[in-house]
C-alpha cells in the first residue's frame, strides 16, 4: 500500500472528507503544472456517454500525485506516461468536436489541474471555435475549497474559468458507491463552475440524478413481474 501524507496539517475547511488517510493531501500551491507536467496525454476517447452528460470526447492527461488508494487509473500516475500533446492531436480533437452530435469535451487523468499548459491551450481554442455551444467537464482530485485557497497556483483558476462542470475530490474507497452519477465515491461533487464563482461557494450541478438502486436489479424485478403476469 502506498504511504500517503497530509502536507497541510494546520489547515481546516478543505472540503468533504479532507484530509484523508486514503490519498495525499497537498498544501496550497505545493503541486503545480509548471513543475510537474510533461504535457503528456495518456489516452483519448471519442464519442462516449460515460464521462459526463451527452456524447463526449475525453482527454486523459498523464500524472497525478494524489495517489488515491484503489485508483482506477493508477497506471497513469506517472507524468511521463503516454505520448506528447501535439498540434496534430489538438486538431483531431477539434475535428471530433465539430460533429453536431457531440455535446462537449471532458478532461480526466491523471490530474487535469496539474496539466494546465496543454488544457488551457485546448480549452481556449474550443471557446474560440465553438463558444459555449460545446461544454467542458473536468475531473480533479482537488476539492473546490482547496482550489480557492490563498497561495494556490493561478493557472488552476484560469482553467476553472474555462470549465462548465467540475467533478471534485479524491476517490475514497471507503466512500465508494456504484449508484452515483459520474463519480466513484460519495465525497465527490458535481459542481456548476460558473454558478459557483458567482455564489462564492460550491453550487451543485442542476442535472444531478443519482440512482436509487442498481439498474440490473430493476430489470430483473421488472422481468420477473412480467413473466408472472404472463403465466
ZIDASUL-V238171 format. One line per field, one symbol per residue. psi: psi as a letter, one per 30 degrees, with the letter a starting at -180 (. if undefined). A space follows every 50 residues. Layout:
BEGIN
psi=???
END
This chain:
BEGIN
psi=kkklkjfhffllhglkgkllgglljllkgekleefekghkkelkkkhlgf hakaklkkkjlkkkgehkkhkfhffgfkfglblkkleeeeeeeeeeffkf fkealkkabajefghfeefeeeeeeeeeefbgfklklkkkflleeeffkk fkkffeeeeeffkekkjlllkjffgkjffkkglflffkljkjeeeeeefg lkkkkfgkillflkeeeeeeeeeeeeeeff.
END
